[in-house]
């Protein structure tokens, strides 16, 4: 139990700290671009601009896809809990939506607040709330993530699932979180390299 709890919190911490780090990078993005271009010859500046713009566009689409997934998971969870008349349905749904950004572990952690809210009413409500969260997880894992990522990023659903599983297996939660963005950057760099 301690190992799983520690793994979950360390995974959440690594994702949150990475997001904070990313915000700082975005705030100073123009200086970073200038610094990168200063390392290249003037003839390569246009290529660098094209690569950077391509990465920004595709990563922006990926981030919008993640936000859409968070919204859908939170909304569907709230709807299910509200139908069951679970107390604190909105806070539990907000937690489920926010934890959606943490691959693999996030949806599992969201079971605990739902169980606490449900069992505080009755055993039947507790089982119902856990069932709702698990049902939303299955919907998210098998339908939503592959289809949303195909629409916003352009990856085949099977490729998306393989990337998430491989990233999670190799590097844990952070690996699963960065699997798709890393694949996006790699694909764009490879496309420009092959065009040279």
C-alpha positions as CSV (number, residue, x, y, z in Angstrom):
1,X,0.0,0.0,0.0
2,X,2.8,2.4,0.9
3,X,4.7,1.6,-2.3
4,X,1.6,2.2,-4.5
5,X,0.7,5.4,-2.6
6,X,4.3,6.7,-2.8
7,X,4.4,5.9,-6.5
8,X,1.1,7.6,-7.2
9,X,2.1,10.8,-5.3
10,X,5.6,10.9,-6.9
11,X,4.1,10.5,-10.3
12,X,1.6,13.3,-9.7
13,X,4.5,15.5,-8.3
14,X,6.6,14.8,-11.4
15,X,3.8,15.7,-13.8
16,X,2.9,18.9,-11.9
17,X,6.5,20.0,-11.6
18,X,7.0,19.4,-15.3
19,X,3.9,21.5,-16.0
20,X,5.3,24.3,-13.9
21,X,8.7,24.0,-15.6
22,X,6.8,24.1,-19.0
23,X,5.0,27.3,-18.0
24,X,8.3,29.0,-17.2
25,X,9.7,27.9,-20.6
26,X,6.6,29.3,-22.4
27,X,7.0,32.6,-20.6
28,X,10.5,32.9,-22.0
29,X,9.9,31.2,-25.3
30,X,11.0,34.1,-27.5
31,X,14.4,34.3,-25.8
32,X,14.8,30.5,-26.2
33,X,14.0,30.7,-29.9
34,X,16.5,33.5,-30.4
35,X,19.2,31.5,-28.5
36,X,18.5,28.3,-30.5
37,X,18.7,30.2,-33.8
38,X,21.9,31.9,-32.7
39,X,23.5,28.4,-32.6
40,X,22.6,27.9,-36.3
41,X,23.8,29.5,-39.5
42,X,21.5,32.2,-41.1
43,X,20.7,29.8,-43.9
44,X,19.1,27.4,-41.4
45,X,17.0,30.0,-39.6
46,X,14.0,29.4,-41.9
47,X,14.2,25.6,-41.3
48,X,14.4,26.2,-37.5
49,X,11.3,28.5,-37.7
50,X,9.4,25.8,-39.6
51,X,10.3,23.1,-37.1
52,X,9.5,25.2,-34.1
53,X,6.2,26.4,-35.5
54,X,5.3,22.8,-36.4
55,X,6.1,21.6,-32.9
56,X,4.1,24.5,-31.3
57,X,1.1,23.7,-33.5
58,X,1.0,20.0,-32.9
59,X,1.8,20.3,-29.1
60,X,-0.9,22.9,-28.8
61,X,-3.4,20.5,-30.4
62,X,-2.2,17.8,-28.0
63,X,-2.7,20.1,-25.0
64,X,-6.2,21.1,-26.2
65,X,-7.0,17.3,-26.6
66,X,-5.9,16.8,-23.0
67,X,-8.1,19.6,-21.8
68,X,-11.0,18.2,-23.7
69,X,-10.5,14.8,-22.2
70,X,-10.4,16.3,-18.7
71,X,-13.6,18.2,-19.4
72,X,-15.4,15.1,-20.8
73,X,-14.2,12.8,-17.9
74,X,-15.3,15.4,-15.3
75,X,-18.6,16.0,-16.9
76,X,-19.5,12.3,-17.4
77,X,-18.4,11.5,-13.9
78,X,-20.5,14.3,-12.4
79,X,-23.5,13.2,-14.5
80,X,-23.2,9.6,-13.3
81,X,-22.7,10.6,-9.6
82,X,-25.6,13.1,-9.8
83,X,-27.9,10.4,-11.2
84,X,-27.0,8.2,-8.2
85,X,-27.5,11.3,-5.9
86,X,-24.0,10.9,-4.4
87,X,-23.1,13.7,-2.0
88,X,-20.1,15.9,-3.1
89,X,-20.6,14.8,-6.7
90,X,-19.2,18.0,-8.1
91,X,-15.9,18.0,-6.1
92,X,-15.4,14.3,-6.9
93,X,-16.0,15.0,-10.6
94,X,-13.6,17.9,-10.5
95,X,-10.9,15.7,-9.0
96,X,-11.6,13.0,-11.6
97,X,-11.3,15.5,-14.4
98,X,-8.1,17.0,-13.0
99,X,-6.5,13.6,-12.4
100,X,-7.2,12.7,-16.1
101,X,-4.0,14.6,-17.0
102,X,-2.0,12.0,-15.1
103,X,-2.0,8.9,-17.3
104,X,-2.7,5.4,-15.9
105,X,-2.5,6.4,-12.2
106,X,-4.7,9.4,-12.3
107,X,-8.0,7.6,-13.2
108,X,-7.2,4.9,-10.5
109,X,-6.6,7.5,-7.8
110,X,-10.0,9.1,-8.7
111,X,-11.7,6.0,-7.5
112,X,-10.9,6.8,-3.9
113,X,-12.7,10.1,-3.5
114,X,-15.7,8.6,-5.3
115,X,-15.7,5.6,-2.9
116,X,-15.4,7.9,0.2
117,X,-18.2,10.1,-1.0
118,X,-20.4,7.1,-1.9
119,X,-19.8,5.0,1.2
120,X,-20.4,8.0,3.4
121,X,-24.1,7.7,2.3
122,X,-24.6,3.9,2.1
123,X,-22.8,0.8,0.9
124,X,-25.0,0.6,-2.2
125,X,-24.1,4.3,-3.0
126,X,-20.5,3.5,-2.5
127,X,-20.5,0.6,-4.9
128,X,-22.5,2.6,-7.4
129,X,-20.0,5.6,-7.3
130,X,-17.1,3.2,-7.7
131,X,-18.9,1.6,-10.7
132,X,-19.4,5.0,-12.3
133,X,-15.8,5.9,-12.0
134,X,-14.6,2.5,-13.4
135,X,-17.1,2.8,-16.3
136,X,-15.8,6.3,-17.1
137,X,-12.2,4.9,-17.0
138,X,-13.1,2.2,-19.4
139,X,-14.8,4.7,-21.7
140,X,-11.8,7.0,-21.5
141,X,-9.1,4.3,-22.0
142,X,-10.7,2.4,-24.8
143,X,-12.7,5.0,-26.8
144,X,-12.0,8.6,-25.8
145,X,-8.2,8.8,-25.6
146,X,-7.5,7.0,-28.9
147,X,-10.2,8.9,-30.8
148,X,-9.4,12.4,-29.4
149,X,-5.7,11.9,-30.0
150,X,-6.4,10.8,-33.6
151,X,-8.5,13.9,-34.2
152,X,-6.2,16.5,-32.6
153,X,-2.8,14.9,-33.2
154,X,-3.3,12.6,-36.1
155,X,-2.0,9.4,-34.5
156,X,-3.7,6.1,-35.2
157,X,-5.6,4.9,-32.1
158,X,-3.5,1.8,-32.0
159,X,-0.3,3.9,-32.1
160,X,-1.6,6.1,-29.3
161,X,-2.3,3.1,-27.1
162,X,1.2,1.6,-27.8
163,X,2.9,4.9,-27.1
164,X,1.1,5.3,-23.7
165,X,1.8,1.7,-22.7
166,X,5.4,1.8,-23.8
167,X,6.1,5.1,-22.2
168,X,4.5,4.0,-18.9
169,X,6.4,0.7,-18.9
170,X,9.8,2.3,-19.6
171,X,9.6,5.5,-17.6
172,X,6.5,5.2,-15.3
173,X,3.8,7.9,-15.1
174,X,6.0,10.7,-16.5
175,X,6.9,8.4,-19.5
176,X,3.2,7.8,-20.2
177,X,2.5,11.5,-19.9
178,X,5.3,12.5,-22.3
179,X,5.0,9.6,-24.7
180,X,2.7,11.4,-27.2
181,X,4.4,14.8,-27.0
182,X,7.8,13.1,-27.5
183,X,6.4,11.2,-30.5
184,X,5.0,14.4,-32.0
185,X,8.4,16.2,-31.7
186,X,10.2,13.1,-33.1
187,X,7.9,12.9,-36.0
188,X,8.2,16.5,-36.9
189,X,12.0,16.4,-36.7
190,X,12.1,13.3,-38.8
191,X,9.9,14.8,-41.4
192,X,12.1,17.9,-41.7
193,X,15.2,15.8,-41.7
194,X,13.9,13.6,-44.6
195,X,13.0,16.8,-46.5
196,X,16.5,18.1,-46.4
